[in-house]
């Protein structure tokens, strides 16, 4: 169990277009908003003594700055880079420097999507990827990080 006297922090960084999640194709993204996902994550973290900090930007440089901040101030990172997963080597380089548990999340199954979405640069430098579980993917990623913070052995 996490030592409740020590407050941990997990940052959740969301990339472009996720602020319009409820307006996007529900076949890929489900019916929840980013705010709904944030509330579910905060509920899960409340039981584990963890602060979860949600952020969203459509600007690549802002996402990189937030990854750098997470490296210095957070104990874990969840990143949904959106379309930057497939295009941003600079974001990949920032994530690679993180030196904390990092999970990449995609609401849709990127492997079932268009060919150009099937490769993620970010996936090459993270501890794990949740893809295709819609909003539930964030909770699964968060549980993985909680287990890491608890020093539970994970199946490799």
VMD Tcl script that builds the backbone (N, CA, C; Angstrom):
set m [mol new atoms 468]
animate dup $m
set s [atomselect $m all]
$s set {name element resname resid chain x y z} {
  {N N UNK 1 A 0.845 -1.194 0.000}
  {CA C UNK 1 A 0.000 0.000 0.000}
  {C C UNK 1 A 0.880 1.244 0.000}
  {N N UNK 2 A 0.450 2.259 -0.688}
  {CA C UNK 2 A 1.199 3.508 -0.737}
  {C C UNK 2 A 1.201 4.154 0.636}
  {N N UNK 3 A 2.358 4.656 1.041}
  {CA C UNK 3 A 2.470 5.396 2.301}
  {C C UNK 3 A 1.656 6.674 2.170}
  {N N UNK 4 A 0.530 6.765 2.888}
  {CA C UNK 4 A -0.392 7.895 2.762}
  {C C UNK 4 A 0.200 9.185 3.316}
  {N N UNK 5 A 1.303 9.094 4.081}
  {CA C UNK 5 A 1.931 10.312 4.582}
  {C C UNK 5 A 2.736 11.005 3.479}
  {N N UNK 6 A 3.063 10.257 2.438}
  {CA C UNK 6 A 3.773 10.818 1.295}
  {C C UNK 6 A 2.763 11.015 0.174}
  {N N UNK 7 A 2.607 12.244 -0.260}
  {CA C UNK 7 A 1.651 12.539 -1.321}
  {C C UNK 7 A 2.341 12.357 -2.669}
  {N N UNK 8 A 1.786 11.507 -3.489}
  {CA C UNK 8 A 2.308 11.282 -4.830}
  {C C UNK 8 A 1.495 12.088 -5.830}
  {N N UNK 9 A 2.093 12.304 -6.983}
  {CA C UNK 9 A 1.424 13.061 -8.043}
  {C C UNK 9 A 1.587 12.316 -9.363}
  {N N UNK 10 A 0.482 12.215 -10.087}
  {CA C UNK 10 A 0.494 11.676 -11.441}
  {C C UNK 10 A -0.064 12.750 -12.361}
  {N N UNK 11 A 0.710 13.101 -13.388}
  {CA C UNK 11 A 0.252 14.072 -14.380}
  {C C UNK 11 A -0.381 13.322 -15.546}
  {N N UNK 12 A -1.467 13.882 -16.058}
  {CA C UNK 12 A -2.154 13.330 -17.228}
  {C C UNK 12 A -2.175 14.430 -18.282}
  {N N UNK 13 A -1.418 14.218 -19.346}
  {CA C UNK 13 A -1.263 15.219 -20.398}
  {C C UNK 13 A -2.022 14.756 -21.628}
  {N N UNK 14 A -2.871 15.627 -22.131}
  {CA C UNK 14 A -3.710 15.325 -23.284}
  {C C UNK 14 A -3.408 16.280 -24.420}
  {N N UNK 15 A -3.313 15.732 -25.612}
  {CA C UNK 15 A -2.946 16.511 -26.785}
  {C C UNK 15 A -4.129 17.063 -27.554}
  {N N UNK 16 A -3.888 17.377 -28.822}
  {CA C UNK 16 A -4.850 18.106 -29.641}
  {C C UNK 16 A -6.185 17.380 -29.809}
  {N N UNK 17 A -7.225 18.178 -29.827}
  {CA C UNK 17 A -8.607 17.781 -30.107}
  {C C UNK 17 A -9.285 17.011 -28.983}
  {N N UNK 18 A -8.568 16.679 -27.925}
  {CA C UNK 18 A -9.201 15.950 -26.830}
  {C C UNK 18 A -10.126 16.837 -26.019}
  {N N UNK 19 A -9.993 18.150 -26.157}
  {CA C UNK 19 A -10.931 19.067 -25.510}
  {C C UNK 19 A -12.310 19.000 -26.173}
  {N N UNK 20 A -12.395 18.402 -27.360}
  {CA C UNK 20 A -13.669 18.231 -28.063}
  {C C UNK 20 A -14.071 16.759 -28.140}
  {N N UNK 21 A -13.659 16.016 -27.146}
  {CA C UNK 21 A -13.865 14.572 -27.160}
  {C C UNK 21 A -15.325 14.174 -27.372}
  {N N UNK 22 A -16.240 14.836 -26.702}
  {CA C UNK 22 A -17.662 14.467 -26.829}
  {C C UNK 22 A -18.218 14.725 -28.221}
  {N N UNK 23 A -17.549 15.571 -29.011}
  {CA C UNK 23 A -18.004 15.883 -30.359}
  {C C UNK 23 A -17.403 14.963 -31.415}
  {N N UNK 24 A -16.510 14.079 -31.018}
  {CA C UNK 24 A -15.811 13.220 -31.970}
  {C C UNK 24 A -16.571 11.911 -32.174}
  {N N UNK 25 A -16.174 11.158 -33.157}
  {CA C UNK 25 A -16.839 9.916 -33.541}
  {C C UNK 25 A -16.917 8.943 -32.363}
  {N N UNK 26 A -18.134 8.672 -31.871}
  {CA C UNK 26 A -18.268 7.801 -30.694}
  {C C UNK 26 A -17.826 6.360 -30.958}
  {N N UNK 27 A -17.804 5.947 -32.221}
  {CA C UNK 27 A -17.330 4.596 -32.535}
  {C C UNK 27 A -15.881 4.431 -32.070}
  {N N UNK 28 A -15.079 5.468 -32.227}
  {CA C UNK 28 A -13.671 5.410 -31.838}
  {C C UNK 28 A -13.451 5.890 -30.410}
  {N N UNK 29 A -14.178 6.938 -30.011}
  {CA C UNK 29 A -13.834 7.647 -28.787}
  {C C UNK 29 A -14.825 7.457 -27.644}
  {N N UNK 30 A -15.947 6.819 -27.894}
  {CA C UNK 30 A -16.945 6.624 -26.853}
  {C C UNK 30 A -17.801 7.863 -26.661}
  {N N UNK 31 A -18.488 7.916 -25.548}
  {CA C UNK 31 A -19.461 8.979 -25.289}
  {C C UNK 31 A -19.083 9.861 -24.102}
  {N N UNK 32 A -17.871 9.722 -23.588}
  {CA C UNK 32 A -17.475 10.494 -22.415}
  {C C UNK 32 A -16.682 11.729 -22.827}
  {N N UNK 33 A -16.693 12.708 -21.956}
  {CA C UNK 33 A -15.895 13.909 -22.172}
  {C C UNK 33 A -14.572 13.754 -21.430}
  {N N UNK 34 A -13.634 14.620 -21.742}
  {CA C UNK 34 A -12.363 14.621 -21.025}
  {C C UNK 34 A -12.599 14.934 -19.548}
  {N N UNK 35 A -13.590 15.773 -19.267}
  {CA C UNK 35 A -13.928 16.090 -17.875}
  {C C UNK 35 A -14.451 14.854 -17.141}
  {N N UNK 36 A -15.246 14.022 -17.831}
  {CA C UNK 36 A -15.727 12.771 -17.230}
  {C C UNK 36 A -14.550 11.859 -16.877}
  {N N UNK 37 A -13.600 11.748 -17.805}
  {CA C UNK 37 A -12.423 10.905 -17.577}
  {C C UNK 37 A -11.622 11.443 -16.402}
  {N N UNK 38 A -11.455 12.752 -16.356}
  {CA C UNK 38 A -10.708 13.375 -15.256}
  {C C UNK 38 A -11.354 13.050 -13.910}
  {N N UNK 39 A -12.672 13.155 -13.817}
  {CA C UNK 39 A -13.363 12.872 -12.557}
  {C C UNK 39 A -13.197 11.410 -12.147}
  {N N UNK 40 A -13.259 10.494 -13.105}
  {CA C UNK 40 A -13.058 9.071 -12.799}
  {C C UNK 40 A -11.649 8.819 -12.279}
  {N N UNK 41 A -10.668 9.454 -12.896}
  {CA C UNK 41 A -9.278 9.291 -12.458}
  {C C UNK 41 A -9.074 9.883 -11.068}
  {N N UNK 42 A -9.662 11.032 -10.811}
  {CA C UNK 42 A -9.527 11.652 -9.488}
  {C C UNK 42 A -10.171 10.781 -8.417}
  {N N UNK 43 A -11.287 10.155 -8.737}
  {CA C UNK 43 A -11.940 9.249 -7.775}
  {C C UNK 43 A -11.043 8.068 -7.442}
  {N N UNK 44 A -10.436 7.481 -8.459}
  {CA C UNK 44 A -9.539 6.357 -8.230}
  {C C UNK 44 A -8.338 6.784 -7.383}
  {N N UNK 45 A -7.771 7.929 -7.673}
  {CA C UNK 45 A -6.577 8.405 -6.966}
  {C C UNK 45 A -6.867 8.787 -5.532}
  {N N UNK 46 A -8.063 9.245 -5.265}
  {CA C UNK 46 A -8.446 9.636 -3.911}
  {C C UNK 46 A -8.232 8.494 -2.932}
  {N N UNK 47 A -8.516 7.284 -3.362}
  {CA C UNK 47 A -8.375 6.104 -2.508}
  {C C UNK 47 A -6.927 5.678 -2.313}
  {N N UNK 48 A -6.011 6.312 -3.053}
  {CA C UNK 48 A -4.608 5.904 -2.996}
  {C C UNK 48 A -3.673 7.026 -2.569}
  {N N UNK 49 A -4.217 8.162 -2.117}
  {CA C UNK 49 A -3.368 9.256 -1.673}
  {C C UNK 49 A -2.551 9.880 -2.782}
  {N N UNK 50 A -3.115 9.970 -3.949}
  {CA C UNK 50 A -2.402 10.493 -5.113}
  {C C UNK 50 A -3.136 11.710 -5.654}
  {N N UNK 51 A -2.374 12.758 -5.929}
  {CA C UNK 51 A -2.928 13.908 -6.655}
  {C C UNK 51 A -2.793 13.622 -8.143}
  {N N UNK 52 A -3.864 13.818 -8.872}
  {CA C UNK 52 A -3.802 13.662 -10.324}
  {C C UNK 52 A -4.034 15.035 -10.932}
  {N N UNK 53 A -3.158 15.410 -11.851}
  {CA C UNK 53 A -3.195 16.729 -12.474}
  {C C UNK 53 A -3.442 16.539 -13.971}
  {N N UNK 54 A -4.613 16.972 -14.428}
  {CA C UNK 54 A -4.992 16.868 -15.846}
  {C C UNK 54 A -4.646 18.146 -16.576}
  {N N UNK 55 A -4.114 17.990 -17.793}
  {CA C UNK 55 A -3.796 19.135 -18.647}
  {C C UNK 55 A -4.129 18.769 -20.087}
  {N N UNK 56 A -4.518 19.779 -20.874}
  {CA C UNK 56 A -4.800 19.561 -22.292}
  {C C UNK 56 A -4.336 20.763 -23.078}
  {N N UNK 57 A -3.662 20.486 -24.205}
  {CA C UNK 57 A -3.247 21.547 -25.111}
  {C C UNK 57 A -3.171 21.000 -26.528}
  {N N UNK 58 A -3.407 21.871 -27.477}
  {CA C UNK 58 A -3.244 21.507 -28.885}
  {C C UNK 58 A -1.874 21.907 -29.413}
  {N N UNK 59 A -1.019 22.471 -28.552}
  {CA C UNK 59 A 0.284 22.981 -28.965}
  {C C UNK 59 A 1.404 22.033 -28.557}
  {N N UNK 60 A 2.153 21.590 -29.524}
  {CA C UNK 60 A 3.218 20.619 -29.300}
  {C C UNK 60 A 4.235 21.118 -28.265}
  {N N UNK 61 A 4.659 22.353 -28.374}
  {CA C UNK 61 A 5.640 22.895 -27.436}
  {C C UNK 61 A 5.129 22.898 -26.006}
  {N N UNK 62 A 3.849 23.191 -25.818}
  {CA C UNK 62 A 3.263 23.168 -24.478}
  {C C UNK 62 A 3.284 21.758 -23.909}
  {N N UNK 63 A 2.966 20.770 -24.739}
  {CA C UNK 63 A 2.999 19.379 -24.280}
  {C C UNK 63 A 4.407 18.990 -23.850}
  {N N UNK 64 A 5.404 19.401 -24.631}
  {CA C UNK 64 A 6.801 19.109 -24.294}
  {C C UNK 64 A 7.171 19.769 -22.968}
  {N N UNK 65 A 6.790 21.023 -22.777}
  {CA C UNK 65 A 7.068 21.700 -21.503}
  {C C UNK 65 A 6.418 20.974 -20.330}
  {N N UNK 66 A 5.200 20.495 -20.513}
  {CA C UNK 66 A 4.514 19.773 -19.440}
  {C C UNK 66 A 5.180 18.434 -19.134}
  {N N UNK 67 A 5.699 17.762 -20.157}
  {CA C UNK 67 A 6.437 16.516 -19.922}
  {C C UNK 67 A 7.692 16.825 -19.111}
  {N N UNK 68 A 8.400 17.896 -19.446}
  {CA C UNK 68 A 9.579 18.302 -18.674}
  {C C UNK 68 A 9.194 18.600 -17.225}
  {N N UNK 69 A 8.075 19.286 -17.033}
  {CA C UNK 69 A 7.595 19.586 -15.680}
  {C C UNK 69 A 7.285 18.297 -14.918}
  {N N UNK 70 A 6.614 17.364 -15.582}
  {CA C UNK 70 A 6.276 16.088 -14.936}
  {C C UNK 70 A 7.543 15.352 -14.502}
  {N N UNK 71 A 8.558 15.414 -15.323}
  {CA C UNK 71 A 9.838 14.774 -15.009}
  {C C UNK 71 A 10.378 15.270 -13.673}
  {N N UNK 72 A 10.175 16.546 -13.386}
  {CA C UNK 72 A 10.723 17.154 -12.178}
  {C C UNK 72 A 9.769 17.088 -10.982}
  {N N UNK 73 A 8.448 17.065 -11.233}
  {CA C UNK 73 A 7.492 17.254 -10.145}
  {C C UNK 73 A 6.523 16.098 -9.910}
  {N N UNK 74 A 6.434 15.153 -10.840}
  {CA C UNK 74 A 5.445 14.076 -10.717}
  {C C UNK 74 A 6.130 12.739 -10.471}
  {N N UNK 75 A 5.340 11.784 -10.019}
  {CA C UNK 75 A 5.831 10.435 -9.772}
  {C C UNK 75 A 5.417 9.473 -10.881}
  {N N UNK 76 A 4.554 9.929 -11.768}
  {CA C UNK 76 A 4.103 9.128 -12.895}
  {C C UNK 76 A 3.461 10.025 -13.927}
  {N N UNK 77 A 3.377 9.533 -15.155}
  {CA C UNK 77 A 2.831 10.322 -16.253}
  {C C UNK 77 A 1.986 9.447 -17.162}
  {N N UNK 78 A 0.803 9.950 -17.467}
  {CA C UNK 78 A -0.043 9.364 -18.502}
  {C C UNK 78 A -0.116 10.401 -19.606}
  {N N UNK 79 A 0.125 9.980 -20.835}
  {CA C UNK 79 A 0.077 10.919 -21.943}
  {C C UNK 79 A -0.772 10.360 -23.073}
  {N N UNK 80 A -1.736 11.176 -23.480}
  {CA C UNK 80 A -2.491 10.908 -24.699}
  {C C UNK 80 A -2.054 11.996 -25.678}
  {N N UNK 81 A -1.069 11.689 -26.523}
  {CA C UNK 81 A -0.520 12.715 -27.398}
  {C C UNK 81 A -1.390 13.025 -28.604}
  {N N UNK 82 A -2.529 12.318 -28.743}
  {CA C UNK 82 A -3.368 12.531 -29.917}
  {C C UNK 82 A -2.551 12.311 -31.184}
  {N N UNK 83 A -2.792 13.138 -32.184}
  {CA C UNK 83 A -2.106 13.012 -33.460}
  {C C UNK 83 A -0.596 13.191 -33.385}
  {N N UNK 84 A -0.098 13.836 -32.330}
  {CA C UNK 84 A 1.354 14.003 -32.202}
  {C C UNK 84 A 2.073 12.677 -31.960}
  {N N UNK 85 A 1.349 11.651 -31.560}
  {CA C UNK 85 A 1.961 10.334 -31.388}
  {C C UNK 85 A 2.619 9.871 -32.683}
  {N N UNK 86 A 2.030 10.260 -33.805}
  {CA C UNK 86 A 2.453 9.762 -35.107}
  {C C UNK 86 A 3.402 10.706 -35.830}
  {N N UNK 87 A 3.661 11.866 -35.231}
  {CA C UNK 87 A 4.435 12.878 -35.957}
  {C C UNK 87 A 5.563 13.513 -35.158}
  {N N UNK 88 A 5.544 13.466 -33.841}
  {CA C UNK 88 A 6.443 14.302 -33.055}
  {C C UNK 88 A 7.612 13.545 -32.441}
  {N N UNK 89 A 8.735 13.653 -33.093}
  {CA C UNK 89 A 9.972 13.105 -32.530}
  {C C UNK 89 A 10.397 13.933 -31.328}
  {N N UNK 90 A 10.145 15.239 -31.358}
  {CA C UNK 90 A 10.498 16.107 -30.226}
  {C C UNK 90 A 9.737 15.699 -28.963}
  {N N UNK 91 A 8.456 15.375 -29.098}
  {CA C UNK 91 A 7.677 14.923 -27.940}
  {C C UNK 91 A 8.191 13.567 -27.461}
  {N N UNK 92 A 8.530 12.686 -28.393}
  {CA C UNK 92 A 9.113 11.393 -28.025}
  {C C UNK 92 A 10.397 11.600 -27.218}
  {N N UNK 93 A 11.246 12.504 -27.679}
  {CA C UNK 93 A 12.504 12.767 -26.969}
  {C C UNK 93 A 12.248 13.274 -25.548}
  {N N UNK 94 A 11.256 14.137 -25.384}
  {CA C UNK 94 A 10.912 14.645 -24.053}
  {C C UNK 94 A 10.424 13.513 -23.151}
  {N N UNK 95 A 9.560 12.658 -23.670}
  {CA C UNK 95 A 9.025 11.542 -22.882}
  {C C UNK 95 A 10.143 10.575 -22.500}
  {N N UNK 96 A 11.072 10.359 -23.415}
  {CA C UNK 96 A 12.174 9.443 -23.134}
  {C C UNK 96 A 13.011 9.909 -21.943}
  {N N UNK 97 A 13.088 11.208 -21.730}
  {CA C UNK 97 A 13.853 11.770 -20.608}
  {C C UNK 97 A 13.118 11.693 -19.272}
  {N N UNK 98 A 11.864 11.323 -19.279}
  {CA C UNK 98 A 11.014 11.473 -18.101}
  {C C UNK 98 A 11.542 10.766 -16.857}
  {N N UNK 99 A 12.046 9.547 -16.965}
  {CA C UNK 99 A 12.601 8.808 -15.839}
  {C C UNK 99 A 11.602 8.582 -14.699}
  {N N UNK 100 A 10.325 8.504 -15.037}
  {CA C UNK 100 A 9.245 8.114 -14.137}
  {C C UNK 100 A 8.371 7.145 -14.922}
  {N N UNK 101 A 7.502 6.385 -14.275}
  {CA C UNK 101 A 6.609 5.510 -15.042}
  {C C UNK 101 A 5.731 6.335 -15.989}
  {N N UNK 102 A 5.698 5.930 -17.265}
  {CA C UNK 102 A 4.916 6.637 -18.279}
  {C C UNK 102 A 4.081 5.630 -19.063}
  {N N UNK 103 A 2.800 5.956 -19.207}
  {CA C UNK 103 A 1.896 5.143 -20.021}
  {C C UNK 103 A 1.266 6.041 -21.071}
  {N N UNK 104 A 1.295 5.574 -22.305}
  {CA C UNK 104 A 0.633 6.261 -23.418}
  {C C UNK 104 A -0.783 5.715 -23.535}
  {N N UNK 105 A -1.742 6.613 -23.713}
  {CA C UNK 105 A -3.146 6.220 -23.839}
  {C C UNK 105 A -3.701 6.737 -25.159}
  {N N UNK 106 A -4.449 5.889 -25.832}
  {CA C UNK 106 A -5.244 6.284 -26.990}
  {C C UNK 106 A -6.643 5.730 -26.784}
  {N N UNK 107 A -7.635 6.555 -26.934}
  {CA C UNK 107 A -9.018 6.118 -26.753}
  {C C UNK 107 A -9.422 5.095 -27.807}
  {N N UNK 108 A -8.988 5.314 -29.036}
  {CA C UNK 108 A -9.306 4.374 -30.118}
  {C C UNK 108 A -8.183 3.353 -30.245}
  {N N UNK 109 A -8.481 2.257 -30.909}
  {CA C UNK 109 A -7.472 1.250 -31.208}
  {C C UNK 109 A -6.711 1.725 -32.440}
  {N N UNK 110 A -5.553 2.336 -32.225}
  {CA C UNK 110 A -4.830 2.926 -33.352}
  {C C UNK 110 A -4.393 1.878 -34.371}
  {N N UNK 111 A -4.283 0.628 -33.960}
  {CA C UNK 111 A -3.897 -0.426 -34.898}
  {C C UNK 111 A -5.037 -0.784 -35.851}
  {N N UNK 112 A -6.256 -0.409 -35.520}
  {CA C UNK 112 A -7.411 -0.684 -36.377}
  {C C UNK 112 A -7.789 0.532 -37.217}
  {N N UNK 113 A -6.996 1.573 -37.127}
  {CA C UNK 113 A -7.295 2.828 -37.804}
  {C C UNK 113 A -6.489 2.944 -39.098}
  {N N UNK 114 A -6.478 4.139 -39.648}
  {CA C UNK 114 A -5.752 4.398 -40.874}
  {C C UNK 114 A -4.270 4.044 -40.690}
  {N N UNK 115 A -3.630 3.681 -41.804}
  {CA C UNK 115 A -2.239 3.230 -41.754}
  {C C UNK 115 A -1.329 4.243 -41.049}
  {N N UNK 116 A -1.516 5.534 -41.342}
  {CA C UNK 116 A -0.632 6.542 -40.760}
  {C C UNK 116 A -0.777 6.650 -39.250}
  {N N UNK 117 A -1.873 6.142 -38.664}
  {CA C UNK 117 A -2.063 6.180 -37.204}
  {C C UNK 117 A -1.478 4.954 -36.505}
  {N N UNK 118 A -1.049 3.982 -37.261}
  {CA C UNK 118 A -0.651 2.711 -36.660}
  {C C UNK 118 A 0.757 2.707 -36.073}
  {N N UNK 119 A 1.526 3.749 -36.312}
  {CA C UNK 119 A 2.839 3.863 -35.679}
  {C C UNK 119 A 2.833 5.056 -34.738}
  {N N UNK 120 A 3.298 4.819 -33.541}
  {CA C UNK 120 A 3.422 5.881 -32.555}
  {C C UNK 120 A 4.885 5.984 -32.143}
  {N N UNK 121 A 5.469 7.160 -32.344}
  {CA C UNK 121 A 6.823 7.392 -31.863}
  {C C UNK 121 A 6.879 7.305 -30.340}
  {N N UNK 122 A 5.832 7.788 -29.696}
  {CA C UNK 122 A 5.800 7.819 -28.232}
  {C C UNK 122 A 5.864 6.401 -27.651}
  {N N UNK 123 A 5.197 5.453 -28.308}
  {CA C UNK 123 A 5.160 4.066 -27.826}
  {C C UNK 123 A 6.540 3.461 -27.661}
  {N N UNK 124 A 7.489 3.963 -28.397}
  {CA C UNK 124 A 8.844 3.410 -28.367}
  {C C UNK 124 A 9.584 3.720 -27.065}
  {N N UNK 125 A 9.085 4.690 -26.282}
  {CA C UNK 125 A 9.844 5.133 -25.106}
  {C C UNK 125 A 9.034 5.119 -23.806}
  {N N UNK 126 A 7.874 4.477 -23.799}
  {CA C UNK 126 A 7.037 4.430 -22.595}
  {C C UNK 126 A 7.042 3.035 -21.982}
  {N N UNK 127 A 6.526 2.937 -20.765}
  {CA C UNK 127 A 6.439 1.651 -20.087}
  {C C UNK 127 A 5.314 0.781 -20.633}
  {N N UNK 128 A 4.257 1.416 -21.141}
  {CA C UNK 128 A 3.133 0.664 -21.668}
  {C C UNK 128 A 2.211 1.551 -22.474}
  {N N UNK 129 A 1.333 0.892 -23.223}
  {CA C UNK 129 A 0.375 1.601 -24.085}
  {C C UNK 129 A -1.010 1.013 -23.866}
  {N N UNK 130 A -1.984 1.890 -23.649}
  {CA C UNK 130 A -3.388 1.493 -23.579}
  {C C UNK 130 A -4.058 2.072 -24.823}
  {N N UNK 131 A -4.573 1.208 -25.672}
  {CA C UNK 131 A -5.153 1.661 -26.930}
  {C C UNK 131 A -6.433 0.889 -27.202}
  {N N UNK 132 A -7.515 1.630 -27.441}
  {CA C UNK 132 A -8.757 0.989 -27.817}
  {C C UNK 132 A -9.737 0.763 -26.687}
  {N N UNK 133 A -9.413 1.193 -25.490}
  {CA C UNK 133 A -10.284 0.986 -24.340}
  {C C UNK 133 A -11.115 2.222 -24.013}
  {N N UNK 134 A -11.121 3.179 -24.943}
  {CA C UNK 134 A -11.840 4.444 -24.764}
  {C C UNK 134 A -11.446 5.052 -23.416}
  {N N UNK 135 A -12.370 5.634 -22.674}
  {CA C UNK 135 A -12.029 6.303 -21.423}
  {C C UNK 135 A -11.460 5.375 -20.367}
  {N N UNK 136 A -11.820 4.107 -20.411}
  {CA C UNK 136 A -11.328 3.122 -19.444}
  {C C UNK 136 A -9.811 2.984 -19.501}
  {N N UNK 137 A -9.217 3.284 -20.649}
  {CA C UNK 137 A -7.762 3.175 -20.793}
  {C C UNK 137 A -7.004 4.043 -19.813}
  {N N UNK 138 A -7.547 5.212 -19.491}
  {CA C UNK 138 A -6.899 6.086 -18.517}
  {C C UNK 138 A -6.861 5.428 -17.134}
  {N N UNK 139 A -7.959 4.796 -16.748}
  {CA C UNK 139 A -8.020 4.139 -15.436}
  {C C UNK 139 A -7.079 2.943 -15.374}
  {N N UNK 140 A -6.987 2.204 -16.461}
  {CA C UNK 140 A -6.066 1.070 -16.510}
  {C C UNK 140 A -4.616 1.548 -16.435}
  {N N UNK 141 A -4.305 2.635 -17.137}
  {CA C UNK 141 A -2.963 3.212 -17.085}
  {C C UNK 141 A -2.654 3.705 -15.675}
  {N N UNK 142 A -3.615 4.333 -15.064}
  {CA C UNK 142 A -3.450 4.851 -13.706}
  {C C UNK 142 A -3.220 3.710 -12.716}
  {N N UNK 143 A -3.959 2.625 -12.870}
  {CA C UNK 143 A -3.770 1.481 -11.978}
  {C C UNK 143 A -2.362 0.908 -12.129}
  {N N UNK 144 A -1.849 0.873 -13.347}
  {CA C UNK 144 A -0.480 0.406 -13.580}
  {C C UNK 144 A 0.516 1.280 -12.813}
  {N N UNK 145 A 0.342 2.598 -12.906}
  {CA C UNK 145 A 1.255 3.515 -12.214}
  {C C UNK 145 A 1.111 3.389 -10.702}
  {N N UNK 146 A -0.115 3.241 -10.216}
  {CA C UNK 146 A -0.328 3.029 -8.772}
  {C C UNK 146 A 0.410 1.777 -8.321}
  {N N UNK 147 A 0.309 0.707 -9.094}
  {CA C UNK 147 A 1.019 -0.523 -8.743}
  {C C UNK 147 A 2.533 -0.298 -8.735}
  {N N UNK 148 A 3.031 0.461 -9.694}
  {CA C UNK 148 A 4.472 0.784 -9.716}
  {C C UNK 148 A 4.868 1.567 -8.458}
  {N N UNK 149 A 4.039 2.536 -8.074}
  {CA C UNK 149 A 4.327 3.331 -6.879}
  {C C UNK 149 A 4.245 2.482 -5.611}
  {N N UNK 150 A 3.425 1.451 -5.658}
  {CA C UNK 150 A 3.305 0.522 -4.528}
  {C C UNK 150 A 4.425 -0.502 -4.515}
  {N N UNK 151 A 5.288 -0.437 -5.520}
  {CA C UNK 151 A 6.392 -1.396 -5.674}
  {C C UNK 151 A 5.909 -2.829 -5.856}
  {N N UNK 152 A 4.704 -2.981 -6.418}
  {CA C UNK 152 A 4.240 -4.326 -6.738}
  {C C UNK 152 A 5.018 -4.849 -7.919}
  {N N UNK 153 A 5.256 -6.118 -7.882}
  {CA C UNK 153 A 5.903 -6.727 -9.039}
  {C C UNK 153 A 4.875 -6.775 -10.167}
  {N N UNK 154 A 5.324 -6.399 -11.343}
  {CA C UNK 154 A 4.454 -6.490 -12.500}
  {C C UNK 154 A 4.926 -7.649 -13.357}
  {N N UNK 155 A 4.025 -8.218 -14.088}
  {CA C UNK 155 A 4.356 -9.317 -14.982}
  {C C UNK 155 A 5.075 -8.737 -16.186}
  {N N UNK 156 A 6.270 -9.235 -16.450}
  {CA C UNK 156 A 7.046 -8.714 -17.585}
  {C C UNK 156 A 6.987 -9.646 -18.758}
}
mol reanalyze $m
mol bondsrecalc $m
mol representation Tube
mol addrep $m
